[in-house]
Amino acid sequence: MTDVVFFVAVGWMTLLFSAGVVLVIRRDSAVDRIQALDVLSLILVALLVLFADSQESSYYLDVALIVSLLSFVAIIAAARYFGRGRIF
């Protein structure tokens, strides 16, 4: 039963990731693209957590944590750039 749930979750996350890539490519506004990239990073973190569980390795959890922290900093920098015209 848990294998079925795992494969359904991986399939769903892969489908969402591909939809996010389409959004990044098709959107006209830079703000919409940045928001889609943020969603992509969240889905990537979820995929890394699922992969860490399947491989029973904590290294992928470390990578997921680093990706989420870098994504947070990048989104804050992008929001400040589009809000004020400068990062700092």
N, C-alpha and C positions, 0 to 999 in steps of 0.2 A: 504493500500500500504506500509506503513512504517513497519507494522508487517512482511510482506513478506521479505522486505529488511533485517530486523533484523534477521529473522530466517535463511536466506541465508548466512548472514555474520557469524552467530554463527556456522552453519554447515561447512562453508568453513574454519573457524579458527580451528574447531575441527579436520577436515581432515588434515590440515597443521600440527597441533600439533601431531597427530598420525604419520605422515610421519617423523617429527623431532625425535620422539622417536625411530623409526626404524633406522634413520641415526645414532643416538647415540649408538645404540646397534651394528650395523653392521660395522661401520668404524673401521679401524685398527689403524690409526694414532691418537695420543693423541690430536694433533692440530685440526684435523677434528672433533673429539668429542667435544672439547671445543667450536669450532665454531658452531656446531649443538646445543649445550647447550645454546649458546648465542641467536640463533634463537628461541629456545624454550622459553626462557625468554621473548623475544619480543612478541611472540604469546600469552603467558600467560598474559602479560600486556594488549594486545588488548582484550582478553577475559574478563579480569577484568573490563575494561572500558565499554564493552558492557553489562556486568552484572550490573554494577553500573547504567547504563542508564535504564535497565529494572526494577531494584528495586527502582530507584529514590532515591538512597542513596549515599552520598559523601564519606562514609567510604571506599568503595571499590576503589575509586580514590586515597585515601591516601595509601592504600595497593599497588596499581599499581605503584605509585610513589616510594615507598620504594623498591619494587621488581626491578624496573628499575635502581635505584641508586646502590643497592647491586650487580646487574648484571654487571653494568659498572665497579665497583671496582674489582669484581672478574675477569673480562676479562682483565683488565689492569694488575692485579697481575699475571695471567696466561701467558700473553704475555711477561711480564718481566722475568718470570721464564724460559720460553722456549727460550727467546732471549739471556739472560745473564747467566742463570743457578742459579740465585738468585732473590728474590723479591725486596730487598732493595739495 
